[in-house]
Amino acid sequence: MGGTCSGEGNVPEPPKTNLQLTAARIESQIQELDSKIASAERDIKHYVAMGRENGAAKLRAMRLLKMKQMYEQQRSHLIGTQFNVEELQAQQDQADVALTAIQAMKTSEEQMRRQQQLMPVAMVEDLQFEMQQTAEDVQLVSAALAESGGALDGSDDAAMEELAKLEAEMAAEAELAAGASLAAAAKPMGGGGGARSDARARPERQPAAR
């Protein structure tokens, strides 16, 4: 498990091109020449410090000075070569990017062409027509459902006539009921009945004895 987890997220580096390998080798040689030049300068100063009278030291200093000049010339040539190699590498990288872009564009164009074959213009037009027809059918169904079966708009004369008759009958019944209620309320207020009730309420006075 450890080996599997450690490999997650690690993207392998692409292999280096010949130009990249050449540039790296030239850079290594330049660094080596820099080290030799620095060492020669130290040795030259050492032998010069021994004095002009020391012939052997003077010869060694001259020899080291010539070697130092040779190293510097080699380094100059290598730097020029390195510049040319890096310039070529940059051009190659640019060409690789352009090629990758062209390949991606070509792949996309081929994919779009295959998709277009799956949806020809005639099929799209037929689909649009069918969708329009379906929408119109749905609207018709909705309108039919919204309409009332017995709409009171005068279109059904028989229903309107029956409704008017029923309303008249109900109005007549209401008038009869109101008249009966008034008659029932007026009966207790009559004259005869009131007198008899008053006589029962008060006893007759008897004449006084002489």
TORDRENBA-879948 format. One record per residue: x, y, z of N, C-alpha, C in turn. Coordinates in steps of 0.05 Angstrom, whole numbers, plus 5000, padded with zeros to 4 digits. Layout:
XYZXYZXYZ
...
//
This chain:
501649765000500050005000501750255000
504050245014505750475016506750564989
507550364972508550434946506450554928
503950464932501750574915501150854923
501050914949500351184958502551384951
505051294953507251484948507351564919
506251394901506351464873504151644864
502151694881499851874873500852154871
500052284849500652574846503452624834
505052414831507652454819507452414789
507952634774507852634745510652584734
511052364719513752314709514652534690
517152614692518252814674518652704646
518052864626518452764599521452724593
522152534576525052494570526252734557
528752784564530153024553530952974524
530853184508531553164480534653174477
535553124453538453134448539553414453
538053614446538953894450539153954480
537253854496537353904524539753754537
540253514528542553364538545153504531
545253604506547653744497548054004513
545954154517546154404533547054344561
546054134573546954054600549853984601
550753834581553553754579555354004576
554554194559556154434555556254594581
554054614595554054754621555954624641
556054364641557954234659560854294651
561454304625564154364617564854654623
562954834621563455114628564155144657
562555004674563155014703565954904709
566654694695569354574700571554764691
571154914669573155104660573255344680
570955424691570955634711572655554735
572355304743573955204766576955204759
577655124735580555124727581655404725
580055594715580955864713581455984741
579555934759579956034787582355914800
582855654795585255524807587755644795
587755694768590155804755590756084766
588656244770589056514781590356504808
589456324825590656294852593656214850
594256024832597055934830598756154818
597656304799599256524787599956734809
598056804825598656994846600756884866
600556624871602456504889605356524878
605756454853608456464841609456754837
607656924831608457204827609357324854
608157234876608957334902611757244910
612857044897615556954903617757144894
617057344877618957544869619957494841
620857714828621857704801624557554800
626057554821628657424820628457124819
626157004826625856714825624956644797
626956544781626356484753624456254750
624756044766622955814764620055894770
619656064790616956154797615856324774
617556484762616656644740615756484716
617256264710616556094688613855944694
613555864718611055724726608655924723
609156164731606956364729606256414700
608256434683607756484654606156244642
607056004650605655764639602755754648
602355814674599555814684597856034671
599156264665597756484653596756404625
598456264609597756174583595455964584
595555784604593455584607590855724615
591055934632588656074640587456214615
589056324598587956454574586656244556
587856004554586755794538584055704549
583855674576581355604589579155814583
579956064585578056284580577056284551
578856224532578056204504576155974500
576755744512574955514510572255574522
572355714545569755784558568155964540
569456154528568056344510566756194487
568156004475567055844453564655674463
564955554486562755394497560355564503
560755804513558455974519556956044493
558456104472557156154446555655914436
556855674438555555434430553055374447
553255424473551055384490548655564483
549255814475547155994467545755894442
547255794423546055694398544255444404
545355274422543755034428541155104443
541355284461538955374476536955514458
537955664438536155794419534655584402
536155384393534955164378532855014395
533554974421531754834439529155004442
529355264444527055434447525355414422
526555414399525055394374523755124371
525054914381523854644380521454634399
521754754423519554754442517154904429
517655124416515555274403514155114381
515854964366514754794345513054564357
513954454380512354244393509654354402
509654594413507154714422505254754399
506454864377504754904353503654644342
505254434342504354174332502154064351
502554094377500454004395497854154391
498054414387495654574382494254484356
495854434335494654354310493354084312
494553894326493453634330490853654346
490753824367488353854383486153974366
486754174349484754294331483654094311
485453924301484653724281482753514295
483553434319481853244333479153364339
479053614347476553744353474753774328
476053834305474553864280473353594272
474853374275473853114268471553034286
471753094312469653034331467153194324
467453454317465153614309463853504284
465453404265464453294240462753044246
463752864264462252624271459652704285
459752904303457252984316455253104296
456253254276454553364256453153144240
454652934235453452704220451152574236
451352594263449252474279446752654281
447052904273444753094274444653254249
443753134227443553274201441453504203
441653684184439853924184436953834182
436353644164433653554161432453444186
434053294201433053174226432453404247
434153604247433753824266431153974258
430754024232428354154224425853994231
425953734226423653564233423153574263
425253564279424953574308423653834317
424554054304423354314311420354324304
419654214281416854204272415154034292
416253804299414753634318414453764345
416553904354416254044380414154264378
414054404356412054614353409254494353
408854264338406254134338405454044365
407353924380406753834407405954064425
407254294423406554524439403754624432
403054624407400354714399398254514410
398854254409396954054419396554094449
398654144463398454194492396754434498
397154644483395454884486392554834481
391954674461389154604455387954444478
389454254488388454094510387954264535
389854444541389554624564387054804561
386654904537384255074532381754914536
381654664526379254504529378654434558
380754384574380454324602379454574618
380254814609379555054623376655134618
375455044596372655114589370754964608
368555104617366554984634364554834617
363654594626361754444610358954584609
358154724631355554864632355855154636
357355284621357955574624355355734622
354955914641352556084641352956324624
353356284599353856504581351656534560
349356404565347156414546347356224523
349356064522349655874500347755634503
346955574528345055344533342455464542
340555504523338055644528336255474548
336255214544334555044561335455064590
338055064595338955084622338355354634
338555564618337955834628335055854636
333255744619330355754624329655604650
330855374653330255214678331255364702
333555494700334655634723332755874730
331656014710329856234716327256144729
326255914720323855804733324355724762
326655604767327255524794327555774812
328755984802329056224817326256344824
324456344804321756454809320256294830
320456024829319155854849320155904877
322855934879323955984905323156254916
322856454898321956724907319056714917
317356564903314556534911314356394938
315856184942315856044968316756234991
318656394985319656585005317556785013
315956884993313757074999311556945016
310856695009308756555024309656515053
312156435057313156395084313156655100
313856875087313857135101310957215109
308957165091306157235098305157065121
305756815121304856645143306056725169
308456815169309756905194308357155205
307657345187306257585196303457525207
302057345195299357275204299457145232
301356975236301656845262302357035283
303757245277304557435297302257625304
300257665286298057855291295657725306
295257465309292957335322292757405352
294657405369294257465398293257745403
293357935387292558205391289558255384
287858055379284958095372283358185397
280658315393278958435415277658225433
276058035422274557845438276157675456
278057585447279757405463280957555486
281557805481282857955503280958015525
278258065519276358125540275857885557
275457645545275057405560277357345579
279557385570281857335587282057535610
281057785605281157975626279057915647
276657805638274557725657275457505675
276757315664277857095680279857195699
281257395692283357485710282257645734
279957795730278857955752276157845760
275557765785272957665794270857885795
268257815791266058015792265558105821
264858365824264358485850261358415858
260958315882258258255893257058505905
254358545902253058785914253158765945
253258985958253458995987250658946000
250558806023248058746037246958986050
244159016050242759236062241759156089
//
